Amino acid sequence: MNPVVLHVEPNNHETDGRIERVANQVRDYFTLNFAMPTNARVICYLDGTDRDWLKQMWGGASNRGVHWPIRGQGLHDWPQDMWCTIACSDPPSGEIDWPYESVIYLHGSTCQIEVQLAMTLAHELQHFLQYSHQRQTWAINTLLAKLPYLPSADLNHWYDLPAEREARIIGKRVSEAIFGKLVVNNHIEIMARTSCSVEDAADWSFIRALDSNEAYDVRAATIPFVERHRQGLEDLQRTTFSADKDLGTVSLDI
């Protein structure tokens, strides 16, 4: 059974078919080139519209998608019309079946541009692999993003996080494999010129400079951040995330 399940929310028959084709190409690339988990599944919910409040919850207008571990965290902030697809409840008992470890959500506008769809889906699938195969590294990167004193000298942008750099490398690599470097580079240039914020423009400039073939060791890259921010990470574990089974208990000795 493939651990990556695709759900294209119906919108337009012609568009839906194109979205499904590109999403399948991304999934096939991961299946052929990466070690996929055997004990965890992810559902990729490719929406047919933009839900503005979800964009705001996940970072604003420049947000294009998200990887969300749902087992143990639930879907309380998610639109109820998604629940039956992601986690169905049994009417007689009211019990919820959790068939997936995570959900990947892409906004409708992300799915309308083929290169952006491939790049974003691959980016979020890499976060799923981080969560599945390198839980400690994933958890520490998540805590680093929650440090209350950010931005700092070494964490001034979202892409400064090692887990985010790796996801951007993989997103670029997979989209180049599907569409070719020229098409992907043209897309990056367009996005950099038409970005909705200074931060988003900086992100696209960062992606443009990345070597998509870089053999990036996300765990090794995370170690110096732990050394510099250990006190802040320990404070978060003791307070905000004390009850979180992943973030509150993860060892910082990486």
MARBA-3410 file (N, C-alpha, C, O; in Angstrom, 1 decimal):
254
0.8,-1.2,0.0,0.0,0.0,0.0,0.9,1.3,0.0,1.8,1.4,0.8 ~ 0.6,2.2,-0.9,1.4,3.4,-1.0,1.1,4.3,0.2,-0.1,4.5,0.5 ~ 2.1,4.8,0.9,1.8,5.6,2.1,1.3,7.0,1.8,0.9,7.7,2.7 ~ 1.4,7.4,0.5,1.0,8.7,0.1,-0.4,8.6,-0.6,-0.4,8.0,-1.7 ~ -1.4,9.1,0.0,-2.8,9.1,-0.6,-3.1,10.5,-1.1,-3.0,11.4,-0.4
-3.6,10.5,-2.4,-3.9,11.8,-3.0,-5.4,12.0,-3.0,-6.2,11.1,-3.3 ~ -5.9,13.2,-2.6,-7.3,13.6,-2.7,-7.3,14.9,-3.4,-6.9,16.0,-2.8 ~ -7.9,14.9,-4.6,-8.1,16.2,-5.3,-9.6,16.6,-5.1,-10.5,15.9,-5.5 ~ -9.7,17.7,-4.4,-11.1,18.2,-4.2,-11.7,18.7,-5.5,-11.2,19.5,-6.2 ~ -12.9,18.1,-5.8,-13.5,18.4,-7.1,-13.7,19.9,-7.3,-14.2,20.6,-6.5
-13.4,20.4,-8.5,-13.6,21.8,-8.9,-14.0,21.9,-10.3,-15.1,22.4,-10.7 ~ -13.1,21.5,-11.2,-13.3,21.6,-12.7,-12.7,20.3,-13.2,-11.5,20.0,-13.0 ~ -13.5,19.6,-14.1,-13.0,18.3,-14.5,-11.7,18.3,-15.2,-10.8,17.5,-14.9 ~ -11.5,19.3,-16.1,-10.2,19.4,-16.9,-9.1,19.7,-15.9,-8.0,19.1,-16.0 ~ -9.3,20.7,-15.0,-8.3,21.1,-14.1,-7.9,20.0,-13.1,-6.8,19.7,-12.8
-9.0,19.3,-12.6,-8.8,18.2,-11.6,-7.9,17.1,-12.2,-7.0,16.6,-11.5 ~ -8.1,16.8,-13.5,-7.3,15.8,-14.1,-5.8,16.2,-14.2,-4.9,15.3,-14.0 ~ -5.6,17.4,-14.5,-4.2,17.9,-14.6,-3.5,17.9,-13.3,-2.4,17.5,-13.2 ~ -4.3,18.3,-12.2,-3.7,18.3,-10.9,-3.4,16.9,-10.5,-2.3,16.7,-9.9 ~ -4.3,16.0,-10.7,-4.0,14.6,-10.3,-2.8,14.0,-11.1,-2.0,13.3,-10.5
-2.6,14.4,-12.3,-1.5,13.9,-13.1,-0.2,14.4,-12.5,0.7,13.6,-12.3 ~ -0.1,15.7,-12.2,1.2,16.2,-11.7,1.4,15.7,-10.3,2.6,15.3,-9.9 ~ 0.4,15.6,-9.5,0.5,15.0,-8.1,1.0,13.6,-8.2,1.8,13.2,-7.3 ~ 0.5,12.8,-9.1,1.0,11.4,-9.3,2.5,11.4,-9.7,3.2,10.5,-9.2 ~ 2.9,12.3,-10.5,4.3,12.4,-10.9,5.2,12.6,-9.7,6.3,12.0,-9.5
4.7,13.5,-8.8,5.5,13.8,-7.6,5.6,12.6,-6.7,6.6,12.2,-6.2 ~ 4.4,12.0,-6.5,4.4,10.8,-5.7,5.3,9.7,-6.2,6.0,9.0,-5.5 ~ 5.2,9.5,-7.5,6.1,8.5,-8.2,7.5,8.8,-8.0,8.3,7.8,-7.7 ~ 7.9,10.0,-8.0,9.3,10.4,-7.8,9.8,10.0,-6.4,10.8,9.4,-6.2 ~ 8.9,10.3,-5.4,9.3,9.9,-4.1,9.4,8.4,-3.9,10.3,7.9,-3.2
8.4,7.7,-4.5,8.4,6.3,-4.3,9.7,5.6,-4.9,10.2,4.7,-4.4 ~ 10.1,6.2,-6.0,11.3,5.6,-6.7,12.6,6.0,-6.1,13.6,5.3,-6.2 ~ 12.7,7.2,-5.5,13.9,7.8,-5.1,14.2,7.9,-3.6,15.3,8.2,-3.2 ~ 13.2,7.7,-2.8,13.3,7.8,-1.3,12.8,6.6,-0.6,11.9,5.9,-1.1 ~ 13.3,6.4,0.6,12.8,5.3,1.4,11.5,5.8,2.0,11.5,6.8,2.8
10.4,5.2,1.7,9.1,5.6,2.2,8.7,4.8,3.4,9.1,3.7,3.5 ~ 8.0,5.4,4.3,7.7,4.7,5.6,6.7,3.6,5.3,5.9,3.7,4.4 ~ 6.9,2.6,6.1,6.0,1.4,6.0,4.9,1.4,7.0,4.0,0.6,7.0 ~ 5.0,2.2,8.0,4.1,2.2,9.2,3.4,3.5,9.4,2.8,3.8,10.4 ~ 3.4,4.4,8.4,2.8,5.7,8.5,2.2,6.1,7.1,2.9,5.8,6.1
1.1,6.8,7.1,0.5,7.2,5.8,0.2,8.7,5.9,0.0,9.2,7.0 ~ 0.2,9.4,4.8,-0.2,10.8,4.7,-1.2,10.9,3.6,-1.1,10.3,2.6 ~ -2.2,11.8,3.9,-3.2,12.1,2.9,-2.9,13.5,2.4,-2.7,14.5,3.2 ~ -2.8,13.7,1.1,-2.5,15.0,0.4,-3.8,15.6,0.0,-4.4,15.1,-1.0 ~ -4.3,16.6,0.6,-5.6,17.2,0.3,-5.3,18.4,-0.6,-4.8,19.5,-0.1
-5.6,18.3,-1.9,-5.4,19.3,-2.9,-6.7,20.0,-3.1,-7.6,19.5,-3.8 ~ -6.8,21.2,-2.5,-8.0,21.9,-2.5,-8.3,22.6,-3.9,-7.4,22.8,-4.7 ~ -9.6,22.8,-4.1,-10.0,23.5,-5.3,-10.3,25.0,-5.1,-10.6,25.7,-6.1 ~ -10.0,25.5,-3.9,-10.2,26.9,-3.6,-9.2,27.3,-2.6,-8.6,26.5,-2.0 ~ -9.2,28.6,-2.3,-8.4,29.1,-1.2,-9.3,29.4,-0.1,-10.3,30.0,-0.2
-8.8,29.0,1.1,-9.5,29.4,2.3,-8.7,30.4,3.1,-7.7,30.0,3.7 ~ -9.1,31.6,3.0,-8.2,32.7,3.4,-7.8,32.6,4.9,-6.7,32.9,5.3 ~ -8.7,32.1,5.7,-8.4,32.1,7.2,-7.4,31.0,7.4,-6.6,31.1,8.4 ~ -7.3,29.9,6.6,-6.3,28.9,6.7,-4.9,29.5,6.3,-3.9,29.2,7.0 ~ -4.9,30.3,5.3,-3.7,31.0,4.9,-3.2,31.9,6.0,-2.0,31.8,6.3
-4.1,32.6,6.7,-3.6,33.5,7.8,-3.1,32.6,8.9,-2.1,33.0,9.6 ~ -3.7,31.5,9.2,-3.3,30.7,10.3,-1.9,30.1,10.1,-1.2,29.9,11.0 ~ -1.6,29.9,8.8,-0.3,29.3,8.5,0.7,30.3,7.9,1.7,29.8,7.2 ~ 0.6,31.5,8.1,1.6,32.4,7.8,1.3,33.6,6.8,2.1,34.4,6.5 ~ 0.0,33.6,6.4,-0.4,34.7,5.5,-0.5,34.4,4.1,-0.6,33.3,3.7
-0.6,35.5,3.3,-0.9,35.3,1.8,0.1,34.5,1.1,-0.3,33.9,0.0 ~ 1.3,34.5,1.5,2.4,33.8,0.8,2.4,32.3,1.1,3.1,31.5,0.4 ~ 1.6,31.8,2.0,1.5,30.4,2.3,0.9,29.6,1.2,-0.1,30.0,0.6 ~ 1.5,28.5,0.8,1.0,27.7,-0.3,0.6,26.3,0.1,-0.1,25.6,-0.7 ~ 1.0,25.9,1.3,0.7,24.6,1.7,1.3,24.3,3.1,2.0,25.1,3.6
0.9,23.1,3.7,1.4,22.8,5.0,1.4,21.3,5.2,0.6,20.6,4.6 ~ 2.3,20.8,6.0,2.3,19.5,6.5,1.9,19.5,7.9,2.5,20.3,8.7 ~ 0.9,18.7,8.3,0.4,18.8,9.6,0.2,17.4,10.2,-0.6,16.6,9.8 ~ 1.0,17.1,11.2,0.9,15.8,11.9,-0.4,15.8,12.7,-0.6,16.6,13.6 ~ -1.4,14.9,12.3,-2.7,15.0,13.0,-2.9,13.9,14.0,-3.8,14.1,14.9
-2.1,12.8,14.0,-2.4,11.8,15.1,-1.9,12.4,16.4,-0.8,12.7,16.7 ~ -2.9,12.5,17.3,-2.7,13.1,18.6,-2.9,14.6,18.7,-3.1,15.1,19.8 ~ -3.0,15.3,17.6,-3.3,16.7,17.6,-4.7,17.0,17.1,-5.2,18.1,17.5 ~ -5.2,16.2,16.3,-6.6,16.4,15.8,-6.8,17.4,14.7,-5.8,17.9,14.1 ~ -8.0,17.8,14.5,-8.4,18.7,13.4,-9.3,19.8,13.9,-10.1,20.3,13.1
-9.1,20.2,15.1,-10.1,21.1,15.7,-10.1,22.5,15.0,-11.1,23.2,15.0 ~ -9.0,22.9,14.3,-8.9,24.1,13.6,-9.2,24.0,12.1,-9.2,25.0,11.4 ~ -9.5,22.8,11.7,-9.7,22.6,10.3,-11.2,22.7,9.9,-12.0,22.3,10.7 ~ -11.5,23.1,8.7,-12.9,23.1,8.2,-13.6,21.8,8.4,-13.0,20.7,8.0 ~ -14.8,21.7,8.9,-15.4,20.4,9.1,-15.7,19.6,7.9,-15.8,18.4,7.9
-15.8,20.3,6.7,-16.1,19.6,5.5,-14.9,18.7,5.1,-15.1,17.9,4.2 ~ -13.8,19.0,5.7,-12.6,18.2,5.3,-12.5,16.9,6.2,-11.8,15.9,5.9 ~ -13.2,16.9,7.3,-13.0,15.9,8.3,-13.3,14.5,7.8,-12.6,13.5,8.1 ~ -14.4,14.4,7.0,-14.8,13.0,6.5,-13.8,12.5,5.6,-13.7,11.2,5.4 ~ -13.0,13.3,4.9,-12.0,12.8,4.0,-10.7,12.4,4.8,-10.1,11.4,4.5
-10.4,13.2,5.8,-9.1,13.1,6.5,-9.3,12.1,7.7,-8.4,11.3,7.9 ~ -10.3,12.2,8.4,-10.5,11.3,9.6,-12.0,11.2,9.9,-12.6,12.0,10.5 ~ -12.6,10.1,9.4,-14.0,9.8,9.5,-14.4,9.4,10.9,-13.6,8.7,11.6 ~ -15.6,9.7,11.3,-16.1,9.3,12.6,-17.1,8.2,12.4,-17.8,8.2,11.4 ~ -17.2,7.3,13.3,-18.2,6.2,13.3,-19.5,6.7,13.9,-19.5,7.0,15.1
-20.6,6.8,13.1,-21.8,7.5,13.7,-22.3,6.8,14.9,-22.7,7.5,15.9 ~ -22.4,5.5,15.0,-23.0,4.9,16.2,-22.2,5.2,17.5,-22.7,5.5,18.5 ~ -20.9,5.1,17.4,-20.0,5.3,18.6,-19.5,6.7,18.7,-19.1,7.1,19.9 ~ -19.4,7.4,17.6,-18.8,8.7,17.7,-17.2,8.7,17.7,-16.6,9.7,17.7 ~ -16.7,7.5,17.6,-15.2,7.3,17.6,-14.7,7.7,16.3,-15.3,7.5,15.2
-13.5,8.4,16.3,-12.9,8.8,15.1,-11.8,7.8,14.6,-10.9,7.4,15.4 ~ -11.8,7.5,13.4,-10.8,6.6,12.8,-9.7,7.5,12.3,-9.9,8.5,11.5 ~ -8.4,7.2,12.7,-7.3,8.0,12.2,-6.4,7.2,11.3,-5.4,6.6,11.8 ~ -6.8,7.1,10.0,-6.0,6.2,9.1,-4.7,6.9,8.7,-3.8,6.2,8.1 ~ -4.5,8.1,9.0,-3.3,8.8,8.5,-2.5,9.4,9.7,-3.1,9.9,10.6
-1.2,9.4,9.5,-0.3,10.0,10.5,-0.3,11.5,10.3,-0.2,12.3,11.3 ~ -0.4,12.0,9.1,-0.3,13.4,8.7,-1.2,13.7,7.6,-1.7,12.9,6.9 ~ -1.5,15.0,7.5,-2.2,15.5,6.3,-1.3,16.6,5.7,-0.7,17.4,6.4 ~ -1.2,16.6,4.4,-0.6,17.7,3.6,-1.7,18.4,2.9,-2.6,17.8,2.2 ~ -1.8,19.7,3.1,-2.8,20.5,2.5,-2.2,21.6,1.6,-1.3,22.3,1.9
-2.7,21.6,0.3,-2.3,22.6,-0.6,-3.5,23.5,-1.0,-4.6,23.0,-1.3 ~ -3.4,24.8,-1.0,-4.4,25.7,-1.4,-4.8,25.6,-2.8,-3.9,25.1,-3.6 ~ -6.0,26.0,-3.2,-6.4,25.9,-4.6,-5.5,26.7,-5.5,-5.2,26.2,-6.6 ~ -5.1,27.9,-5.1,-4.2,28.7,-6.0,-2.9,28.0,-6.3,-2.3,28.2,-7.3 ~ -2.4,27.3,-5.3,-1.2,26.5,-5.4,-1.3,25.5,-6.5,-0.4,25.2,-7.3
-2.4,24.8,-6.5,-2.7,23.7,-7.4,-2.9,24.1,-8.9,-2.8,23.3,-9.8 ~ -3.2,25.4,-9.1,-3.6,25.9,-10.4,-2.3,26.0,-11.3,-2.5,26.0,-12.5 ~ -1.2,26.2,-10.7,0.1,26.3,-11.5,0.9,25.0,-11.3,1.3,24.7,-10.2 ~ 1.1,24.3,-12.4,1.7,23.0,-12.3,3.0,22.9,-11.6,3.3,22.1,-10.8 ~ 3.9,23.9,-12.0,5.2,23.9,-11.4,5.1,24.1,-9.9,5.8,23.5,-9.0
4.2,25.1,-9.5,4.1,25.4,-8.1,3.5,24.2,-7.3,3.8,23.9,-6.2 ~ 2.5,23.5,-8.0,1.9,22.3,-7.4,3.0,21.3,-7.1,3.1,20.8,-6.0 ~ 3.9,21.0,-8.1,4.9,20.0,-7.9,5.9,20.4,-6.8,6.3,19.6,-6.0 ~ 6.3,21.7,-6.9,7.3,22.1,-5.9,6.8,22.1,-4.5,7.5,21.7,-3.6 ~ 5.6,22.6,-4.3,5.0,22.6,-3.0,4.7,21.3,-2.4,4.9,21.0,-1.2
4.1,20.4,-3.2,3.8,19.1,-2.8,5.1,18.3,-2.4,5.1,17.6,-1.4 ~ 6.1,18.4,-3.2,7.4,17.8,-2.9,8.0,18.3,-1.6,8.5,17.6,-0.8 ~ 7.9,19.6,-1.4,8.4,20.3,-0.2,7.7,19.7,1.0,8.3,19.4,2.0 ~ 6.4,19.6,1.0,5.6,19.1,2.1,5.8,17.6,2.3,5.8,17.2,3.5 ~ 5.9,16.9,1.2,6.2,15.5,1.4,7.6,15.2,2.1,7.7,14.3,2.8
8.5,16.1,1.8,9.8,16.0,2.5,9.7,16.2,4.0,10.3,15.6,4.8 ~ 8.8,17.1,4.4,8.5,17.3,5.8,7.9,16.1,6.4,8.1,15.7,7.5 ~ 7.0,15.4,5.6,6.4,14.1,6.1,7.5,13.1,6.3,7.5,12.3,7.3 ~ 8.5,13.0,5.4,9.6,12.1,5.6,10.5,12.4,6.8,10.9,11.6,7.5 ~ 10.7,13.7,7.0,11.4,14.2,8.2,10.7,13.7,9.4,11.3,13.2,10.4
9.4,13.9,9.4,8.5,13.5,10.6,8.5,12.0,10.8,8.6,11.5,11.9 ~ 8.5,11.2,9.7,8.5,9.8,9.8,9.8,9.1,10.1,9.9,8.2,10.9 ~ 10.9,9.6,9.5,12.2,9.0,9.6,13.1,9.7,10.6,14.0,9.0,11.1 ~ 13.0,11.0,10.8,13.9,11.7,11.6,13.1,12.5,12.6,13.2,13.8,12.7 ~ 12.3,11.9,13.5,11.4,12.6,14.4,12.1,13.5,15.3,11.6,14.6,15.6
13.3,13.1,15.8,14.0,14.0,16.7,14.4,15.3,16.0,14.2,16.4,16.5 ~ 15.0,15.2,14.8,15.4,16.4,14.1,14.2,17.2,13.7,14.2,18.5,13.8 ~ 13.1,16.6,13.3,11.9,17.3,12.9,11.4,18.1,14.2,11.0,19.3,14.0 ~ 11.3,17.4,15.3,10.8,18.1,16.5,11.7,19.3,16.9,11.1,20.3,17.3 ~ 13.0,19.1,16.9,13.8,20.2,17.3,13.7,21.4,16.3,13.6,22.6,16.8
13.6,21.1,15.0,13.3,22.2,14.1,12.0,22.9,14.3,11.9,24.2,14.2 ~ 11.0,22.2,14.7,9.7,22.8,15.0,9.8,23.6,16.3,9.2,24.7,16.3 ~ 10.6,23.2,17.3,10.8,24.0,18.5,11.6,25.3,18.1,11.3,26.4,18.6 ~ 12.6,25.1,17.3,13.4,26.3,16.9,12.5,27.4,16.3,12.7,28.6,16.5 ~ 11.5,27.0,15.5,10.6,27.9,14.8,9.7,28.6,15.8,9.1,29.7,15.5
9.6,28.0,17.1,8.7,28.6,18.1,9.4,29.5,19.1,8.8,30.0,20.0 ~ 10.7,29.6,19.0,11.4,30.4,20.0,10.9,31.8,20.0,10.7,32.5,19.0 ~ 10.5,32.3,21.2,9.8,33.6,21.4,10.6,34.8,21.0,10.1,35.9,20.8 ~ 12.0,34.7,20.9,12.8,35.8,20.7,13.2,36.0,19.2,14.1,36.8,18.9 ~ 12.6,35.2,18.3,12.9,35.3,16.9,12.3,36.6,16.3,11.3,37.1,16.8
12.9,37.2,15.3,14.1,36.7,14.6,15.4,36.9,15.4,15.5,37.8,16.2 ~ 16.4,36.0,15.1,17.7,36.2,15.7,18.7,36.2,14.5,18.4,36.2,13.3 ~ 20.0,36.4,14.9,21.0,36.5,13.8,21.1,35.3,12.9,21.3,35.5,11.7 ~ 20.9,34.1,13.5,21.0,32.9,12.7,19.6,32.4,12.2,19.6,31.4,11.4 ~ 18.6,32.9,12.8,17.2,32.5,12.4,16.4,33.7,12.1,15.4,34.1,12.8
16.8,34.3,11.0,16.1,35.6,10.6,15.0,35.4,9.5,14.1,36.2,9.4 ~ 15.1,34.2,8.8,14.1,33.9,7.8,13.6,32.4,8.1,14.3,31.6,8.7 ~ 12.4,32.1,7.6,11.9,30.8,7.7,12.9,29.7,7.1,13.0,28.6,7.7 ~ 13.5,30.1,6.0,14.3,29.1,5.3,15.7,28.9,6.0,16.5,28.1,5.5 ~ 16.0,29.7,7.1,17.2,29.5,7.8,17.1,28.2,8.6,18.2,27.6,9.0
15.9,27.7,8.9,15.8,26.4,9.6,16.3,25.3,8.7,15.9,25.2,7.5 ~ 17.1,24.4,9.2,17.6,23.3,8.4,16.5,22.4,7.8,16.7,22.0,6.6 ~ 15.5,22.1,8.5,14.4,21.3,7.9,13.7,22.0,6.7,13.3,21.4,5.8 ~ 13.7,23.4,6.8,13.1,24.1,5.7,14.0,24.2,4.5,13.6,24.2,3.3 ~ 15.3,24.3,4.8,16.3,24.4,3.6,16.2,23.0,2.9,16.2,23.0,1.7
16.2,21.9,3.6,16.1,20.6,3.0,14.9,20.5,2.1,14.9,20.0,1.0 ~ 13.7,20.9,2.7,12.5,20.8,2.0,12.5,21.6,0.7,11.9,21.2,-0.3 ~ 13.1,22.8,0.7,13.3,23.6,-0.5,14.2,23.0,-1.5,13.9,23.0,-2.7 ~ 15.2,22.3,-1.1,16.1,21.6,-2.0,15.3,20.5,-2.7,15.4,20.4,-4.0 ~ 14.6,19.7,-2.0,13.9,18.6,-2.5,12.7,19.1,-3.4,12.5,18.5,-4.5
12.1,20.2,-3.0,11.0,20.7,-3.9,11.5,21.2,-5.2,10.9,20.9,-6.2 ~ 12.7,21.8,-5.2,13.3,22.2,-6.5,13.7,21.0,-7.3,13.6,21.0,-8.5 ~ 14.4,20.0,-6.6,14.9,18.9,-7.3,13.7,18.1,-8.0,13.9,17.7,-9.2 ~ 12.7,17.9,-7.3,11.6,17.1,-7.9,10.9,17.8,-9.1,10.6,17.2,-10.1 ~ 10.7,19.1,-8.9,10.0,19.9,-9.9,10.9,20.0,-11.2,10.4,20.0,-12.3
12.2,20.0,-11.0,13.1,20.0,-12.1,13.1,18.7,-12.8,13.2,18.6,-14.1 ~ 13.0,17.6,-12.1,12.9,16.3,-12.7,11.7,16.1,-13.6,11.7,15.4,-14.6 ~ 10.6,16.8,-13.2,9.3,16.7,-13.9,9.2,17.6,-15.1,8.8,17.3,-16.2 ~ 9.7,18.9,-14.9,9.4,19.9,-15.9,10.7,20.4,-16.5,10.7,21.1,-17.6 ~ 11.9,20.1,-16.0,13.1,20.6,-16.5,13.6,21.9,-15.8,12.8,22.6,-15.3
14.9,22.1,-15.8,15.4,23.3,-15.1,15.0,24.6,-15.7,14.7,25.5,-14.9 ~ 14.9,24.7,-17.0,14.5,26.0,-17.6,13.1,26.4,-17.1,12.9,27.6,-16.7 ~ 12.2,25.5,-17.2,10.8,25.8,-16.8,10.7,26.2,-15.3,10.1,27.2,-14.9 ~ 11.5,25.5,-14.5,11.5,25.8,-13.0,12.1,27.1,-12.8,11.6,27.9,-11.9 ~ 13.3,27.4,-13.4,13.9,28.6,-13.2,13.1,29.8,-13.6,13.0,30.9,-13.0
12.3,29.7,-14.7,11.4,30.7,-15.2,10.3,31.0,-14.1,10.0,32.1,-13.9 ~ 9.8,29.9,-13.6,8.8,30.0,-12.5,9.3,30.7,-11.3,8.7,31.6,-10.8 ~ 10.5,30.4,-10.9,11.1,31.0,-9.7,11.3,32.5,-10.0,11.0,33.4,-9.1 ~ 11.8,32.9,-11.2,11.9,34.3,-11.5,10.6,35.1,-11.5,10.5,36.2,-10.9 ~ 9.6,34.5,-12.0,8.2,35.1,-12.0,7.8,35.3,-10.6,7.3,36.4,-10.2
7.9,34.3,-9.7,7.5,34.3,-8.3,8.2,35.4,-7.6,7.7,36.1,-6.7 ~ 9.5,35.5,-7.8,10.4,36.5,-7.1,9.9,37.9,-7.5,9.9,38.8,-6.7 ~ 9.5,38.1,-8.8,9.1,39.4,-9.2,7.7,39.8,-8.8,7.5,41.0,-8.5 ~ 6.9,38.8,-8.6,5.5,39.1,-8.3,5.1,38.7,-6.9,3.9,38.6,-6.5 ~ 6.1,38.5,-6.0,5.9,38.1,-4.7,5.0,39.1,-3.9,5.1,40.3,-4.2
4.3,38.6,-2.9,3.4,39.4,-2.2,4.0,40.1,-1.0,3.3,40.9,-0.3 ~ 5.2,39.9,-0.7,5.9,40.5,0.5,7.4,40.5,0.3,7.9,39.7,-0.6 ~ 8.1,41.3,1.1,9.6,41.3,1.0,10.1,39.9,1.5,11.1,39.4,0.9 ~ 9.5,39.3,2.5,10.0,38.0,3.0,9.8,36.9,1.9,10.6,36.1,1.7 ~ 8.7,37.0,1.2,8.4,36.0,0.1,9.4,36.2,-1.0,9.9,35.2,-1.6
9.7,37.4,-1.4,10.7,37.7,-2.4,12.1,37.1,-2.0,12.8,36.5,-2.8 ~ 12.4,37.3,-0.7,13.7,36.8,-0.2,13.7,35.3,-0.3,14.8,34.7,-0.6 ~ 12.6,34.7,0.0,12.5,33.2,0.0,12.7,32.7,-1.5,13.5,31.7,-1.7 ~ 12.1,33.3,-2.5,12.3,32.9,-3.8,13.7,33.1,-4.3,14.3,32.3,-5.1 ~ 14.4,34.2,-3.8,15.8,34.4,-4.2,16.7,33.3,-3.6,17.6,32.9,-4.2
16.3,32.9,-2.4,17.0,31.8,-1.7,16.9,30.5,-2.5,17.9,29.8,-2.7 ~ 15.7,30.2,-2.9,15.4,29.0,-3.7,16.2,29.1,-5.0,16.7,28.0,-5.5 ~ 16.2,30.2,-5.7,16.9,30.4,-6.9,18.4,30.0,-6.8,19.0,29.4,-7.7 ~ 19.0,30.3,-5.6,20.4,30.1,-5.4,20.7,28.7,-5.0,21.9,28.3,-5.0 ~ 19.7,27.9,-4.6,20.0,26.6,-4.1,20.5,25.6,-5.2,20.0,25.7,-6.4
21.4,24.7,-4.9,21.8,23.6,-5.7,20.8,22.5,-5.4,20.9,21.9,-4.4 ~ 20.0,22.1,-6.4,19.0,21.1,-6.2,19.6,19.7,-6.0,18.9,18.8,-5.6 ~ 20.8,19.6,-6.4,21.5,18.3,-6.2,22.3,18.2,-4.9,23.1,17.2,-4.7 ~ 22.3,19.2,-4.1,23.0,19.2,-2.9,22.7,18.0,-2.0,21.5,17.8,-1.8 ~ 23.7,17.3,-1.5,23.4,16.2,-0.5,23.4,16.9,0.9,24.5,17.0,1.6
22.3,17.3,1.3,22.1,18.1,2.5,21.8,17.1,3.7,20.9,16.3,3.7 ~ 22.6,17.3,4.8,22.4,16.5,6.0,21.7,17.3,7.0,22.3,18.2,7.7 ~ 20.4,17.2,7.1,19.5,18.0,7.9,19.9,17.8,9.4,19.8,18.8,10.2 ~ 20.2,16.6,9.8,20.5,16.4,11.2,21.8,17.1,11.6,21.9,17.8,12.6 ~ 22.9,17.0,10.8,24.1,17.6,11.1,24.0,19.1,11.1,24.6,19.8,11.9
23.1,19.7,10.2,22.9,21.1,10.1,22.2,21.6,11.3,22.3,22.8,11.6 ~ 21.4,20.8,12.0,20.6,21.2,13.1,21.4,21.3,14.4,21.1,22.1,15.3 ~ 22.5,20.6,14.5,23.3,20.5,15.7,23.8,21.9,16.2,23.6,22.2,17.4 ~ 24.3,22.7,15.3,24.8,24.0,15.8,23.7,24.9,16.3,23.9,25.7,17.2 ~ 22.5,24.8,15.8,21.4,25.6,16.2,21.0,25.1,17.7,20.6,26.0,18.5
21.0,23.9,17.9,20.8,23.4,19.3,21.8,23.9,20.3,21.4,24.4,21.4 ~ 23.0,23.9,19.9,24.1,24.4,20.7,23.9,25.9,21.0,24.1,26.4,22.2 ~ 23.4,26.7,20.1,23.3,28.1,20.3,22.0,28.5,21.0,21.9,29.5,21.7 ~ 20.9,27.6,20.9,19.6,28.0,21.4,19.1,27.0,22.5,17.9,26.9,22.7 ~ 20.0,26.2,23.1,19.6,25.2,24.0,18.7,25.7,25.1,17.7,25.1,25.5
19.1,26.8,25.7,18.3,27.4,26.8,16.9,27.7,26.4,15.9,27.4,27.1 ~ 16.8,28.4,25.2,15.4,28.7,24.7,14.6,27.5,24.4,13.4,27.5,24.7 ~ 15.2,26.4,23.9,14.5,25.2,23.6,14.1,24.5,24.9,12.9,24.0,24.9 ~ 14.9,24.5,25.8,14.6,23.9,27.1,13.4,24.6,27.8,12.5,24.0,28.4 ~ 13.4,25.9,27.7,12.3,26.7,28.3,11.0,26.4,27.6,10.0,26.3,28.3
11.0,26.2,26.3,9.8,25.9,25.6,9.3,24.5,26.0,8.1,24.3,26.2 ~ 10.2,23.6,26.1,9.8,22.2,26.6,9.2,22.2,28.0,8.3,21.4,28.3 ~ 9.7,23.1,28.8,9.3,23.1,30.2,7.9,23.8,30.3,7.2,23.6,31.3 ~ 7.6,24.7,29.4,6.4,25.6,29.5,5.4,25.3,28.4,4.5,24.4,28.6 ~ 5.5,25.9,27.3,4.5,25.9,26.2,4.2,24.4,25.8,3.1,24.1,25.5
5.3,23.6,25.6,5.1,22.3,25.0,5.3,21.2,26.0,5.7,20.1,25.6 ~ 5.1,21.4,27.3,5.4,20.4,28.3,4.5,19.2,28.1,4.9,18.1,28.5 ~ 3.3,19.3,27.6,2.4,18.2,27.4,2.4,17.6,26.0,1.7,16.6,25.8 ~ 3.2,18.1,25.2,3.3,17.6,23.8,4.2,16.4,23.7,5.3,16.4,24.2 ~ 3.6,15.3,23.2,4.3,14.0,23.2,5.6,14.0,22.3,6.5,13.3,22.6
5.6,14.9,21.3,6.8,14.9,20.5,7.7,16.1,20.9,8.9,15.9,21.1 ~ 7.2,17.3,21.0,8.0,18.4,21.2,8.5,18.6,22.7,9.6,19.0,23.0 ~ 7.6,18.1,23.6,7.9,18.3,25.0,8.9,17.3,25.6,9.6,17.6,26.6 ~ 9.0,16.2,24.9,9.9,15.1,25.4,11.1,14.8,24.6,12.0,14.0,24.9 ~ 11.2,15.4,23.4,12.4,15.1,22.5,13.7,15.5,23.2,13.8,16.5,23.8
14.7,14.6,23.0,16.0,14.9,23.6,16.7,15.9,22.7,16.6,15.8,21.5 ~ 17.3,16.8,23.3,18.1,17.9,22.6,19.5,17.4,22.3,20.3,18.2,21.7 ~ 19.9,16.3,22.8,21.2,15.7,22.6,21.2,15.0,21.2,21.0,13.8,21.2 ~ 21.4,15.7,20.2,21.3,15.2,18.8,22.6,14.8,18.3,22.7,14.4,17.1
END
